[in-house]
Amino acid sequence: MASVNKVILVGTLGKDPEMRYMPAGDAVCNFSIACNESWKDKQGVKQEKTEWVNIVIYRKLAEIAGEYLKKGSSVYLEGKLQTRKWEKDGVTRYATEVIADQMQMLSGKNDGATGSAQRQDHKPNEQKPSSGFDDFDDDLPPF
């Protein structure tokens, strides 16, 4: 019987990514993202839940994540679930993480902990060239 271990997430970084390097020189980037869910209960009251997910990225993609992602950045990730096991002070501990192998940054370059920054790269009366994509909402995931 075949099996599939595939995770797709869209979330917001809770803090800046942590970069490390393995003895062989490969980059490792760790961070956690908040995946928010909201619904209305039977009484019509809005309910919200946040699930925090630990993310690990390796090699070149880790270097990109470490350089460009910041606290508050929105990101789309694909990867697989992995559970680690270790002992500390005689107690067996477990951690479940997503090992991401694909990433799409959804925030603009100035977005982050301070919120969405407005770009001021053009003069007020200057016409911006049209790319044909001006009507799209940058805050929506790419699917």
C-alpha positions in Angstrom: 0.0 0.0 0.0 1.3 3.4 -1.0 1.5 6.3 1.5 1.8 10.1 1.2 3.5 12.5 3.7 2.8 15.9 2.2 2.0 19.1 4.1 0.9 22.5 2.6 0.8 25.5 5.0 0.2 29.2 4.7 1.1 31.1 7.9 2.8 34.1 9.6 6.2 33.9 11.3 6.1 34.4 15.0 9.7 35.5 15.3 12.8 35.9 13.1 14.2 32.7 11.7 17.2 31.1 13.4 20.1 30.2 11.1 22.7 27.4 11.9 25.2 25.5 9.9 25.8 21.7 10.1 29.4 20.5 10.4 29.5 19.8 6.6 28.6 23.4 6.0 24.9 23.0 5.0 22.6 25.7 6.2 19.6 25.0 8.5 16.9 27.5 9.1 14.3 27.0 11.9 11.2 29.1 12.6 7.6 28.7 13.6 4.5 29.9 11.8 1.0 30.7 13.1 -1.8 29.1 11.0 -5.0 30.9 11.9 -8.5 29.4 11.6 -11.8 31.2 12.3 -15.4 30.0 12.2 -18.8 30.9 13.7 -20.2 28.6 16.4 -23.8 27.5 16.7 -24.7 30.8 18.4 -23.2 32.8 15.5 -20.2 34.0 17.6 -16.9 34.2 15.8 -14.4 31.7 17.1 -10.6 31.7 16.4 -7.8 29.2 16.8 -4.1 29.5 16.1 -2.0 26.5 15.5 1.8 27.0 15.8 3.9 24.8 13.5 7.6 24.3 13.7 9.4 24.5 10.3 12.9 23.3 9.3 14.5 24.2 6.0 17.9 22.9 4.7 20.6 24.1 2.3 20.1 26.9 -0.3 16.4 27.3 0.5 17.4 27.8 4.2 19.8 30.5 3.3 17.1 32.3 1.3 14.6 32.0 4.2 17.1 33.2 6.7 17.9 36.3 4.6 14.4 37.3 3.5 11.9 36.1 6.1 11.3 38.2 9.3 8.9 38.1 12.1 5.4 38.9 10.7 6.2 37.6 7.2 3.6 35.6 5.4 4.8 32.4 3.8 3.5 29.4 1.8 5.3 26.2 2.5 5.3 22.6 1.2 7.0 19.7 2.8 6.7 16.6 5.0 6.0 15.8 8.6 8.9 14.5 10.7 9.0 13.5 14.4 12.3 13.7 16.3 13.0 11.8 19.5 15.6 12.6 22.1 16.3 12.2 25.8 17.0 15.1 28.2 17.5 14.5 32.0 16.2 11.0 31.6 13.0 12.1 30.0 12.2 11.1 26.4 11.0 14.1 24.4 9.4 14.3 21.0 9.0 17.2 18.5 7.0 17.1 15.3 8.2 19.5 12.6 7.5 20.2 8.9 10.6 19.7 6.8 9.9 22.3 4.0 11.3 21.7 0.5 9.3 24.5 -1.2 8.6 28.0 -0.1 6.9 31.1 -1.5 7.2 34.4 0.3 3.8 36.1 0.3 4.7 39.3 2.1 6.2 42.4 0.4 9.8 43.2 1.0 8.9 45.8 3.7 6.2 43.7 5.5 7.1 42.3 8.9 6.5 42.9 12.5 5.5 46.5 11.9 2.8 45.5 9.5 2.4 46.3 5.9 4.5 49.2 4.7 3.4 51.3 1.8 5.9 51.6 -1.0 6.9 55.1 -1.8 9.1 54.5 -4.9 7.2 56.7 -7.4 6.3 60.3 -7.5 2.6 61.2 -6.8 1.9 62.5 -10.4 4.1 59.9 -12.2 2.3 57.2 -14.1 3.3 53.7 -13.1 3.8 51.2 -16.0 1.0 48.7 -16.0 2.0 45.1 -15.6 -1.5 43.7 -16.1 -1.3 42.3 -12.6 -2.2 45.5 -10.6 -5.7 44.2 -9.8 -4.5 41.1 -7.9 -4.4 41.1 -4.1 -0.9 40.4 -2.9 -2.2 39.1 0.5 -3.9 36.1 -1.1 -2.1 32.7 -1.4 -0.9 31.7 -4.9 -3.7 29.1 -5.5 
